[in-house]
């Protein structure tokens, strides 16, 4: 399957990275003895790793015994072939070290805050691994190749906030996606978040025609591609914007028709969307935002008053005549209002994401499910409970 490229902007609203707030130290880890899989791992005084904790803050861990073995061992320490970087948690640190060399039955592994090498060597010990989660860290090509070679049962890979070093030796963005596709053909579930995809990337191919799926198990920042050999001219054209929208469908008198990967599959990964905006006489596209896109609109017919508000609460407005254009910056509240009470207006907009998102300020405040508590709305808008109920009712909340 050809590799899909990420959109110009993220297609998701939020992506929270895991940022552990712990002090870290580097220690050298001696080679640990092997042990049969059925034996319970324990901390051996004869092969104990040097304690990285200063004496004045070290917990008493000499008598601490590692927990009974389970198939799912989740740890927040950071393993390496020769080094381990770990938070100041001596007992968890020693438990992990004592089980690292006897973990051939491991099924699921989470590694947090791993910015050092050695992952490829460690993966040799996990032939039955089915799920790997890596939270902030770096990845090299040899790590991905090792996953494909030593972990044939891997079905789920979750990478959160994995980004590059300045030495350029690790994988980021397009190279990482390509390496995963090349080396992990049996992967069924992939999550790439935060810095794994590059902003405004250069395409790796001429185009990536979307192949929408009813049930998605391979998650990418966009949609999978069809075989380029099957591309046709019809994939790059649409008539979706040729017909007027129904402005009577809502009390505000407007309708927005968008291109998307279903009616225009050739737009996939190109980082853009087109929109037809029909506005009835005195109709209004109410204050709203596009969290993932800037917008430029051109007035084709009619007369419009447009405007946006910046983060300093300064209002910028302009009356547009036919042929005029106006730009709405990304994420800022903006509106379009038809000044003519008798004639409809028509404009065409271009947005800088294939999934720009749209959030009406009024609906997002008064028609949420579940509802924002009345006390919050009364205090925020300096209104009473009857006002809150009336506004919700008028907005269909």
C-alpha positions in Angstrom: 0.0 0.0 0.0 1.5 3.4 -0.9 2.4 5.6 2.0 0.0 8.4 2.7 1.5 11.8 3.6 0.2 13.8 6.5 -2.0 16.8 6.0 -0.6 20.3 6.1 -2.0 20.6 9.6 -3.0 18.0 12.2 -6.5 16.6 11.5 -7.1 16.1 15.2 -8.1 18.9 17.7 -5.9 17.8 20.6 -2.9 15.6 21.1 -1.6 15.5 24.7 2.0 14.4 25.0 3.1 12.5 28.1 5.7 14.6 29.9 7.0 12.9 33.0 8.1 15.4 35.6 11.0 13.4 37.1 14.7 14.0 37.7 16.9 11.6 35.7 20.4 10.1 36.1 22.5 7.9 33.9 23.9 4.6 35.2 25.8 1.7 33.7 23.9 -1.6 33.8 25.9 -4.8 34.3 24.9 -7.9 32.3 22.3 -9.9 34.2 22.1 -13.7 34.3 19.5 -15.5 32.4 16.7 -17.4 34.1 14.1 -19.9 33.0 10.8 -18.2 32.0 8.7 -20.0 34.6 10.9 -18.8 37.5 9.8 -15.8 39.4 12.2 -12.9 38.8 13.9 -11.5 41.9 16.6 -9.0 42.8 20.0 -10.8 43.3 22.6 -9.2 45.5 25.3 -10.9 43.4 24.2 -9.2 40.2 22.7 -6.0 41.5 22.9 -2.8 39.5 24.7 0.1 41.0 22.2 2.1 43.0 21.7 5.5 41.1 20.0 7.1 44.1 22.2 9.4 46.3 22.4 8.0 49.8 20.6 10.9 51.4 17.5 10.4 49.2 17.7 6.6 48.5 14.8 4.4 49.6 15.5 1.1 51.4 15.2 -1.4 48.6 17.7 -4.2 49.6 14.9 -6.5 50.8 12.5 -5.5 48.0 11.4 -8.5 45.9 10.3 -8.1 42.3 6.6 -8.7 41.7 5.3 -12.1 40.4 5.8 -12.4 36.7 2.9 -11.4 34.4 2.6 -11.4 30.7 1.9 -7.7 30.7 4.8 -5.8 32.3 4.4 -2.0 32.0 7.3 0.1 33.2 8.2 3.7 33.3 11.9 3.2 33.3 14.1 3.5 30.2 16.0 0.3 29.1 19.1 0.2 27.0 21.7 -2.3 26.0 24.4 -0.7 28.1 22.7 2.2 29.9 19.4 2.9 31.6 18.1 6.4 32.2 15.5 6.2 35.0 13.5 8.5 37.3 14.6 8.4 41.0 12.5 5.2 41.7 15.0 2.7 42.9 12.7 -0.2 43.5 10.9 0.0 40.1 14.4 0.4 38.5 15.8 -2.8 40.0 12.6 -4.8 39.3 12.8 -3.9 35.7 16.5 -4.8 35.4 16.0 -8.1 37.1 13.3 -9.1 34.6 14.8 -7.6 31.4 16.9 -10.7 30.5 14.2 -13.3 31.3 11.2 -11.8 29.6 10.7 -14.0 26.5 6.9 -14.3 27.3 6.3 -10.5 27.3 3.2 -9.5 25.4 2.9 -5.8 26.1 5.5 -3.2 26.8 5.3 0.6 27.5 8.6 2.6 27.7 8.4 6.2 28.9 10.8 9.0 28.2 13.4 7.0 26.3 16.0 9.2 24.6 18.9 6.8 24.4 19.9 4.0 22.1 19.7 0.2 22.6 16.1 -0.4 21.8 17.0 -2.6 18.9 19.2 -4.9 21.0 16.5 -5.1 23.7 13.8 -6.2 21.2 15.6 -9.5 20.6 14.4 -10.6 24.1 10.7 -10.1 23.2 9.7 -12.6 20.4 6.1 -12.8 21.6 5.6 -9.0 21.9 2.2 -7.9 20.6 2.0 -4.3 21.7 4.7 -1.6 22.1 4.0 1.9 23.4 6.8 4.5 23.3 6.3 7.8 25.1 8.6 10.6 24.5 11.8 9.3 22.9 13.8 8.9 19.7 13.7 6.1 17.1 16.4 4.9 14.7 15.9 2.9 11.6 17.5 -0.1 13.2 14.8 0.0 15.9 12.0 -0.3 13.4 13.9 -3.0 11.5 14.4 -4.9 14.8 10.7 -4.8 15.5 10.0 -6.4 12.1 12.8 -9.0 12.6 12.5 -10.0 16.2 8.8 -9.3 17.0 6.8 -11.1 14.3 3.7 -11.1 16.4 3.6 -7.3 16.9 0.2 -5.9 16.0 -0.1 -2.6 17.8 2.5 0.2 17.8 1.8 3.5 19.7 4.4 6.3 19.4 3.7 9.6 21.3 5.9 12.6 21.0 8.9 10.8 19.3 11.0 13.3 17.6 14.5 13.9 16.2 17.9 14.8 17.6 20.1 17.3 16.1 22.6 14.6 14.9 20.0 13.5 12.3 20.6 9.8 13.1 17.0 9.0 14.1 13.8 8.8 12.2 11.2 11.5 12.1 8.2 12.4 9.9 8.0 10.9 6.5 11.1 8.6 7.0 9.5 7.1 10.1 6.2 6.4 8.3 8.1 4.8 5.4 10.2 2.6 7.7 7.1 1.4 9.6 5.3 0.4 6.4 8.3 -1.3 4.9 9.2 -3.4 8.0 5.9 -4.0 9.8 3.5 -5.5 7.2 1.6 -7.4 9.8 0.8 -4.3 11.9 -2.9 -3.9 12.6 -3.0 -0.8 14.8 -0.7 2.3 14.5 -1.0 5.5 16.5 1.4 8.4 15.6 0.9 11.5 17.6 2.7 14.9 18.3 6.0 15.4 16.4 5.9 12.1 14.4 4.6 13.9 11.3 6.2 17.0 9.8 4.4 20.3 9.3 3.9 21.2 5.6 5.9 18.2 4.3 7.1 17.6 0.8 5.2 14.8 -0.9 6.9 11.5 -1.4 4.8 10.8 -4.5 2.8 12.8 -7.0 -0.5 12.2 -5.2 -2.2 10.0 -2.7 -5.8 9.3 -3.8 -7.9 8.5 -0.7 -9.3 5.1 -0.1 -12.0 5.7 2.6 -12.7 2.6 4.8 -15.8 1.8 6.7 -13.8 0.3 9.6 -10.4 1.8 10.2 -7.7 -0.2 12.1 -4.6 1.6 10.6 -4.7 5.2 11.8 -2.8 7.8 9.9 -3.0 11.6 9.7 -5.3 11.5 6.7 -6.5 8.4 4.8 -4.8 5.4 3.1 -4.0 5.7 -0.6 -5.1 3.6 -3.5 -2.5 2.1 -5.9 -1.2 5.0 -8.0 -1.6 2.8 -11.1 -5.4 2.9 -10.6 -5.6 6.7 -10.5 -8.1 8.3 -12.9 -8.9 11.9 -13.8 -12.2 11.6 -12.0 -10.3 11.3 -8.7 -9.2 14.9 -9.1 -12.5 16.6 -10.1 -15.8 17.2 -8.4 -19.1 18.9 -9.0 -19.9 19.1 -5.3 -19.6 22.9 -5.3 -21.7 23.5 -8.5 -25.1 23.5 -6.9 -26.5 26.1 -4.4 -27.0 24.9 -0.8 -30.3 25.1 1.1 -30.1 28.3 3.1 -33.6 27.6 4.6 -32.3 24.6 6.5 -31.4 26.8 9.5 -32.8 30.0 11.0 -29.5 31.9 10.3 -29.9 31.5 6.5 -26.6 30.0 5.4 -25.3 26.8 3.9 -21.7 25.5 3.6 -20.8 22.8 1.1 -17.3 21.3 1.5 -15.0 19.2 -0.7 -13.7 16.1 1.1 -11.9 12.9 0.4 -15.2 11.2 -0.5 -16.3 13.7 -3.2 -12.7 14.6 -4.2 -10.4 11.8 -3.2 -7.4 13.3 -5.0 -7.2 16.0 -2.4 -6.0 13.6 0.2 -2.8 14.7 2.0 -2.6 17.9 -0.1 -3.5 20.1 3.0 -6.4 22.0 1.5 -10.2 22.2 1.4 -12.6 24.2 -0.8 -16.0 25.4 0.4 -19.0 27.0 -1.2 -20.9 29.4 1.1 -24.4 30.4 0.2 -26.0 33.1 2.3 -29.6 34.3 2.0 -30.7 37.9 2.2 -29.7 39.2 5.7 -28.3 35.8 6.3 -25.4 35.2 8.7 -22.6 32.8 9.0 -22.3 33.2 12.8 -19.0 33.8 14.7 -17.0 30.5 14.5 -13.5 29.2 14.3 -11.5 26.7 12.2 -9.1 25.2 14.7 -6.8 23.6 12.0 -6.9 26.1 9.1 -6.6 29.6 7.8 -9.2 30.6 5.3 -9.3 32.9 2.3 -12.7 33.7 0.8 -13.6 35.4 -2.5 -17.0 37.0 -3.0 -18.6 35.7 -6.2 -22.0 37.4 -5.9 -23.7 39.9 -3.6 -22.4 42.1 -0.8 -20.9 40.9 2.4 -19.7 42.3 5.7 -16.9 40.0 7.0 -14.6 40.2 10.0 -12.5 38.5 12.6 -11.4 39.1 16.2 -7.8 38.7 17.2 -6.5 37.4 20.6 -6.3 41.1 21.8 -10.1 41.4 21.2 -9.5 43.8 18.3 -12.1 43.5 15.6 -11.2 43.7 11.9 -14.1 44.2 9.5 -14.4 44.8 5.7 -17.3 45.2 3.3 -16.7 43.1 0.3 -18.0 43.7 -3.3 -18.0 41.1 -6.0 -14.5 39.9 -6.8 -13.1 41.0 -3.4 -11.1 38.6 -1.2 -10.5 38.4 2.6 -8.3 36.3 4.8 -9.3 34.8 8.2 -6.2 33.7 10.2 -6.1 30.2 11.6 -8.1 29.6 14.8 -9.6 33.1 15.1 -13.3 33.8 15.5 -14.8 35.2 12.3 -18.2 35.8 10.6 -19.8 36.6 7.3 -23.0 38.7 7.0 -25.1 39.4 3.9 -25.9 43.2 3.9 -28.5 42.9 1.2 -31.9 41.9 2.6 -33.3 40.8 -0.8 -30.5 39.2 -2.8 -28.5 36.1 -1.8 -24.7 36.1 -1.6 -22.2 33.5 -2.8 -18.6 33.1 -1.9 -15.9 30.4 -2.4 -13.4 29.7 0.3 -10.1 27.9 0.4 -8.9 26.4 3.7 -5.3 25.2 4.6 -6.2 21.8 5.9 -8.1 18.8 4.4 -10.0 18.7 7.7 -10.2 22.3 9.0 -12.9 21.7 11.6 -15.6 24.3 12.4 -16.8 25.3 15.8 -19.7 27.8 16.2 -19.0 30.0 19.3 -22.7 30.1 20.4 -23.4 26.4 19.9 -20.1 25.3 21.5 -21.1 27.3 24.6 -24.9 26.7 25.0 -25.6 23.3 23.2 -22.9 21.0 24.5 -23.7 17.4 25.5 -23.7 17.3 28.5 -24.5 21.0 29.2 -22.0 23.4 30.7 -23.3 24.1 34.2 -25.7 27.1 34.4 -23.6 28.8 37.1 -20.6 28.9 34.8 -22.7 30.5 31.9 -24.4 32.9 34.2 -21.1 34.1 35.6 -19.3 34.2 32.3 -22.0 36.1 30.4 -23.4 38.0 33.4 -26.9 36.7 32.7 -29.5 34.9 34.9 -30.9 31.4 34.7 -33.9 32.3 32.6 -31.5 33.8 30.0 -29.5 30.6 29.9 -32.6 28.5 29.3 -33.9 30.9 26.7 -30.6 30.9 24.7 -30.3 27.2 24.9 -33.9 26.8 23.7 -33.4 29.2 20.8 -30.2 27.4 19.7 -31.8 24.0 19.9 -29.9 22.9 22.9 
